[in-house]
Amino acid sequence: MFTDTKTTHDMVEIAEFLLKEREKVLSDAEWRFRMRGYGYNLRRVQDGIEVAKLPQNTVIGTIHA
């Protein structure tokens, strides 16, 4: 997965990237749309936000935010 300028599979780094990007937008819908462009599908679940890798939509972890 690409975060900023490098490839990573570390969920901590991915979560930091996603949350930093969330600060740049006004709504959750806009955030989810932007993250799809980076190859992530975000879905709100009971425990937080589920993060999946596109295009396979493989769940890689959950952000507890």
C-alpha positions in Angstrom: 0.0 0.0 0.0 1.2 3.5 -0.7 1.3 6.1 2.0 2.8 9.4 1.0 5.8 8.2 -1.0 6.6 4.7 0.2 5.0 1.3 0.2 4.0 -0.1 3.6 1.9 -2.9 5.1 2.3 -1.7 8.7 -1.2 -0.9 10.0 0.2 1.7 12.4 1.7 3.7 9.5 -1.5 3.3 7.5 -3.7 4.5 10.3 -1.5 7.5 10.8 -1.7 8.3 7.1 -5.5 7.9 7.0 -6.1 10.0 10.1 -3.7 12.8 8.8 -5.7 12.8 5.5 -9.0 12.9 7.5 -7.9 16.3 9.0 -7.7 17.8 5.4 -11.4 17.2 4.5 -14.8 18.4 5.7 -16.8 15.2 5.8 -16.4 11.4 6.2 -17.9 10.9 2.7 -15.2 13.1 1.2 -12.5 11.3 3.2 -13.7 7.9 2.1 -13.8 9.0 -1.5 -10.2 10.4 -1.3 -8.9 7.2 0.3 -10.4 5.1 -2.4 -8.0 7.0 -4.7 -5.1 5.8 -2.6 -6.4 2.2 -2.7 -8.2 2.0 0.6 -11.8 1.3 1.3 -13.1 2.6 4.6 -16.2 1.4 6.3 -17.6 2.4 9.7 -18.2 -0.6 12.0 -19.1 -1.0 15.6 -15.4 -1.0 16.8 -14.3 1.9 14.6 -13.3 2.2 10.9 -12.5 -1.0 9.0 -9.7 -0.5 6.4 -9.6 -2.7 3.3 -7.1 -2.8 0.5 -8.5 -2.3 -3.0 -9.2 -3.7 -5.6 -9.6 -7.0 -3.7 -11.3 -5.3 -0.8 -9.2 -7.4 1.6 -9.6 -6.1 5.2 -6.2 -5.2 6.6 -7.3 -3.8 10.0 -9.5 -1.4 12.0 -8.8 2.1 13.2 -10.3 2.8 16.6 -11.2 6.4 16.1 
